[in-house]
Amino acid sequence: MLWVAVGAVALGFLIALEIAARGYGVRGPITDQAREVVFAPKSGTVLYASMALMLVVLTWRQRFIAIGAAVGIDLVFWLVRRAVGAEMMYGNGALLVTLACAVIALTRRTGRERMLLLQGVGLALLLVTGRKTGYTWLLITSKTRPNVLDPYVATADQALGNPSWVAGRIVEATGVVGFRVLEFVYIQLAVMAVVVSLYQLRKVAVERRFPRHHLVRTFLAIGLLGPGIYMVFPVVGPIFAYGADGGQWALAELWPNTPPPITTPQPMPFDEFTPRNCMPSLHTAWATAIFIHSRKAPRALRWAGTFWLIATLGATLGFGYHYGADIVAGVVFTLTIDAGLRTLDHGRDRKGIQLVAYGTAVFVAMLLSYRYLSMEMAAHPWVFGPLLVLSMVSVIHGYVRLTKRWDRLAAAAAHVPQQRREQQPELV
């Protein structure tokens, strides 16, 4: 019943976004995804990464068959598109194989095996649908929020030392190599998330069940809740509000060489196609989720998670897509969501609820301070800058303490049955 309820809510949400997108004369997430069954996908990498998540529920023989079928279908599509001169892209095979597994689950599986395969398919489709949903959300933010709050955030960012302007100059100094590395990390964030998720879900096929908490859940929750904040706090980013990419809508062409002057901020009008997707930084949020979920992985994956977080921070700031205030808020946003999901898994643990409440209060306080105390923050950077950082660190500290407590409780619970088994007398 829970899965049915979640599916019904998700379907209703997608239908609402589809209707909203149609109202603006563009395809919605349902139509856009359905087209990729036949037409060239926007990202074949995401479709194959999504199929990889589904493969965790299959045996090795079934995985090889699925991969072979997907590659074979894509080869046929490639030959046909080449012959007719159509747009070239791979990924249709991965999507068709995922859909075929859904049909197999409904027609050839029963009981627990059916549910497990449907969960795997649902996990894959949620990833690709979430990406399409994100595109539609961004369109809605640009159409429904004609004014943006960049002057407020840029003024508040003075308390942090204008990190986007500093990072922008650093990226320029690294030249083409540094730019390409950061660009790759920024674009392929979802792929790294799938790598970490595959490690976390590696035992699903053997144990025939999913773990209680894994990265995909946090990723999807961030993607679902984040755009709602965009509607409340629309911000386009320094490269648009203060840089060349803003065109005639930019206040001035200052980024990254000249920090913006401290003046009384006012909402500023902006175009109808640039997404208002800065506050909080979801790229930072997702990279933070990758980092914390890779802590129990092998050393190579831990190092990769650390690199992805650092490089993502460098890209979001150095490309001018975010202010430092967005980054701080994004970290708090992620830890609060992940703590909330884990709290549900631990029977609504009291300390978990307290941390979620505290993280929510800190996040809301940050948004309110950016909006209503930006001039004070700029005037007293040595007061408000450390306060912002300490607020973020306090949430990090609370999250680390809480997760360590849960780990100790889990280890103790696993140790008790083992002691009981050892104390049982042998039967003669």
N, C-alpha and C positions, 0 to 999 in steps of 0.2 A: 504494500500500500504506500510505503514511503517513496519507493521509486516511481510509482504511478503519479503521486502528488508532485514530486519534483519534475517529472516529465511534463505534466499538465501546465505547471507554472512556467517552465522554460518555453513550451510551445506557445502559450499565450503571450509571453514577452516577445518572442520572435515575430509573431503575427502583428503585434502592436508596432514593432520597429519596421516591419515590411510596409504596413499601411502609412506610417509616418514618412518613410523614404519615398514611397509612391507619390505622396502629396507634394514632394519637392522635385518630382520628375526623374528620379533615379531608381535603379533596382535596389531592393532591400536584401537582407542577408539570406532569406530563403531562396529567392529567385537567383541570386548571385551564386549560391552554392550549388543549386540544381543545374545551372548552366555548365558547371565544371565537370559534369558527368561526360559531356561530349566536347564542349569547347575548351580552348586552351586555358588552363588555370592561371591564376595570378602568381602562385608560388607552389611549384611542384615539391620543393624541399619540405614545406609544411605538411603537405599531403602524405609524403612518405614518412615523415617523422610521426604523424598521427597514426598511420598504419603500424608503425613500430610499437606504439603503445598498445595497440590491440593484440599484437603478436605475443604479448606476455602471457596471455591465457591459453595459448596453443602449445602443442608439443613441437619438438624440433622438426619432425617430419612435416607437420602441418605448416610450420613457419617457412620451410624451404619451398613447399608447394605454393603458399601464398605469395612469397617474394617472386618466385619464378613466373607466376601468373600475372602479377602486376607489371613486371618488366616486359613480358611478352605482349601484353595489351598496349603498353606504352610504345613499344617498337612498331606495332601495327598502326597506331595513331600517328606516329612520327612519319612513317612511309606515306600515309594518306595525306597528311598535311603538306609534306614536301611535294607530293604530286600535284596538289591543287593550289599550292602557293599560299596556304593559310598561315596564321601566326603559330610559331613553333614554341612548344612548352611541354614538359613532361608532368606526370602526376595523375592523369586520368586513371591509369591502371591501379594505383594505390587506392583511389577513392572507390573504384568499382569493386575491388577485392574486399574492401571494408564493408560496403553495402551487401555484397554477396554473403559475407559472414553473418550479417544480420538476418538475411533470409534463411540461411542454414540453421541458425539458432532457433528461429520460429517454426521451421518445418521438420528439422531432423534431430533436434535436441529436446530433452525433457528435464524437468526438475532443476537440480542444482547446476548441472552442466549448461542448461539453457540460460539460466540467470548469469552464470559466470561469463559466457560468451557475449551475452547482451551487455554486460557491464564493460567488457573490453571494447566492444563496438561503440558503446556510448561514450567511453573515455576518448576514443579517437575522434568521433564526430563532434564532441564538445570542444576539442581543441580547434578544429577547422571552423566550426560555427562561431566559436568565440572570436576568432580573427575577423570573420565577416561582420559579426555584430559590432565589433570595435570600429570598423570603417563607417558603419551607419551611425553609430553614436557620435563620431567625430563630425560627420556631416550635419547632424542635428545641432550640435553645439555651435557650429559656424553660422547656421541659418537662424537660430533662435536667440543668440546672444550677440546683438550688434555692437555692444560696448564691451571693452575688456578692461581689466584691472591691472595691467602691467605697470603703470606709474606707481601704484601702491607697493607692489612687490619689489620693483627696482629701488624704491626709496628705502623700504625695510631692509633690502639686501646690503645697504651700506653698512649695517651693523656687522655683517659677516665679511666685509672687505671686498665686495663685488667679485666673488669667485668666478663667475662666468667670464668676466672681462679678463681676469688673470689667466684662466685656463685657455681662453681663446687665443691669447698671444703665445702661450706655450705650444699649443697645437700648430699654430702657424710656424713656429720656430723648428718643429720637428720635420717639417717638409712633407713630401708625398708619402713616404713610408709610414710615418706616424699617423697621418690622416687615414691611409688605407687600412691599417691595423684596427684603429678605433671604429672605422666605418663597418668593417667586417663583424666586429664584436657587437656593435649596435644593431645591425640588421639581423644577425643570426642568434639573437638572444633566445628565441623559441627553441632552436636546435639544441643549445646547451641545456635548456630546461628539460628537453626530452631525454638527453643523455643521463642527467641526474635521476630523472623519473624511472628510466629503465633499470638503473641500479637499484633503486628502492623497490621496484616491482619484480625483481628478478626471480623471486621464489613463488610467484603467483601460480604458475603452471604446476608446480609441485604440491604446494599446500592447498590449491584449489580455492583460494580466497584472497582478497585484497587486504593489504595492511590497513590498520585503522586510520593512519594519517600519512599522506604523501604529498609531494610537491604539486601535483596537478590540481589538487583541491585548493591549495593556497593561490595558485596561478589564476584559476577560474574565479575565485572569490575577489581577487584584486581587480580582474578585468570587469567583473560585474559591478562592483561598488565604486571604482575609481571614476568612470565617466559621470556618475551622478554628482560627484564633487565638482567636475568641470562645469556643470550647469549652474552651480551655486557660486563658483569662484572662477570665472572665465579669464584665462591668461594665454597669450600666444607665444611668449618667449622673447628674449632679448634680440635675437637675430631678425625678428620680424618687427618688433616695436621700436627697436633702436638700431637696426641694421639695414643692409642693402636689400635683403629679401622682403622687407615690408613695403618697398616701393613708395608710392605716394601716401600710404597710410602710416608710415613710420613717423614718429615724433622728430627724429633726427638720425643721421647716419653716424652713430657714435661707436657701435660695437665692432671690434673688441678693443679699439685703441684708446677711446676716451670715455671714462665713466660718466654716467648721466649726472647732470647737476641736481642738487637738492632743492626742489621746489615743491610747493603744495600740490599733492597729487590729485588728479581728477580722472574719472572714467574716460577712456578714449574710444572713439568709433574705429571699427576696423572692417575689413572686407567680409564677404559672405562665403568664402571658401577655405580660409585658413582655420584649422581646428583650434579650439580653445582648450588645449590638452596639456597644460603645464602644471597645474596645481591639484594634486601632488604629482610628482614625477613618477609615472607608472613604470618607466624603464628602470629607474632606481629601485622601485618597489619590487619588481620582478627579479632584478639582479640580487637584491638583498635576500629574497626568498630562495634563490638558487644557492647563495652562500650558506645560509643557515641549514638548508636541507642537505648540503654536501659535507657537513662536518663529521658525519659518521661513516663516510665513504673511504675508500683507499686513499693513500697519500696523493696520488696523481690527480684524482678527482677533486680532492680538497684544494690542491693548488690551482686547478682549473677554475673552481668556484671562486676562489679568492681573486684570481686574475680577471675573471669576467666581471666581478663587482667593481674592481678598481678601474678597469678599462671602460666599463659602462659609465661610471661617474665622470671619467675624463671626457668621454664622448658627449654625454648630455650637457656638460658645462662647456667643453671646448668647441662644440659645434654651434653653441649659442641657442640650444633648444630649451634650456632651463636656467633658472636663477638658483642661487645657493639655497634660498628659502624653500624652493620646491624639493630639493634633495633632502633637507632635514625633515620636512613633512612626509616625504615618501618613505623614509626609514621607519618613522613612528607608525605610519599607516600600515605598513607590512607586518611589523611585529605585533600590532594590535589584532590584525586579522588572523595571523597564524596562531596567536595565543588563544583567540576565541574558538577557532576550529579544534585545537587540541583540548581546550576546556570541555567542549561537548563530548569528546572521546573519553574524558576522565570523569564522566558523570556530573558535569557542571560543578567542578571543583571550586570551592569558595575562593581560594587564593587566585585561581585562574580568572574568575569573574572580577575580582578586585583589580587585577592587572589590566583586563580589557576595559573596565571602567576608567582606570587611570590613564591608559593610553588614549582612549577616546577623548577624555578631558584635555590632555596635552595637545592632541591634534586640533581640537576645536579652538583651544586657546591660541595656538599658532595662527590659525586662519583669522581669528578676530584681531590679533595683534598686527598682522600684516595689513589688515583693512583699516583699522581705526587708530593704530599707534605707530604708523610707519614714520611719521615725522619725528616722533620722540625716539624711535629706534635709530634713525639716521643721526639725530643730534647727540645721542649718548651710545655710541657703538661699543665702548668698553664695558657697558652695563648690559645692554640687550644682546650683544653677540655671545658672550659667555652664557647668558641665561638660556638662549636658544640651544646652544650646544649641550649644556648641562641637562636641559629638559629631554633632549634626545637620548643622552647617555643614561639618564635615569630610567627610561623605558627599556633601553638595551639591558641595563643591569637587572631590572625586574624580570625581563624575559629569560635571561640566562639563569637566574636563581630559580625561577619557576620550572624551567625545563629540567634542570639538574635535580630538583626535588622529585619531579615525575619519574625521572630515570631511576632514582634510588628506590622509589616505591615499586616500580616495575621489577627491578632486580630482586627486591625483597620478596615480592609476590611469587616470582619464579623460583626463588630459593626455598621457600617453605614447602611446596609440594615435593621437591627433591629430598628434603630432610625427612619428610613423612614416609617417602618410599624407602629410604635407607633404614628407618626405624621399624618397618614392618617385619615381623618374624617370618622366617622361611617356613613354608608348608612342607611337612614331611609326608 
